[in-house]
Amino acid sequence: MQGKSAVVRNIRTMPFCWIHKKLFTLGMSWKAIITYTALSYYSDGSDGQEIPIRRMAAIVGVSERTIMRGLEELENKNTVLIKKQFVDKNGKRQQLPNEYTLINLAPASNEPI
């Protein structure tokens, strides 16, 4: 029979991706948490790279629709900034890939970690 508690150790070395612990205190659904994890996987502190939604979905084993729902929730909870980008081409407005920025979830200096 499985115990009712666990001991967790972290022996990871780089490279790994991480998500802020505060994400778990914001009442997020599993869809939002897995989507944030996929975004974290591909973010590396650079100016960004273009990643198809289908690739994010594949890396965490969910549907593209799940990622889209997760992105919507993350934006609504102010944990991800979504910037929609467009270009005018031949008189038509064409959408470019969205830009997703992970918001700093670090507590204010007067809050405990």
Phi, psi and omega in degrees: 000138180289144176288167181264006175219174182216151171253127183241129176239152178239108178244022181290151169235164181300150000269142172207161175251155181220158173236149184290140180301329182299334180304327182282348181262001185263007179071034181283148173282166177298329180296317179292318181294318180290326177292317177298322178296317178297318177298318179297322179302318184269346179274142181222020179082003180272188178287356175112164177218153182277119181235120177296145177305321181298327178288320176299318180297318182293322184293333179251002173073038178230176179279161175299322179298323177297318178297317180298318178294320178297319178298319179298316179294317179299320178294317180295331180267008178058040176251343177222133175264124180251120179249113178278133184240138181226160174220143175269122183227117179055041178079003179242143178272122183242133181278136173263172177301140175293154175251127181248124179245124177284122181283143177293117181262008181301140180293157173298158185300338181266002179261145175289152179278000000 
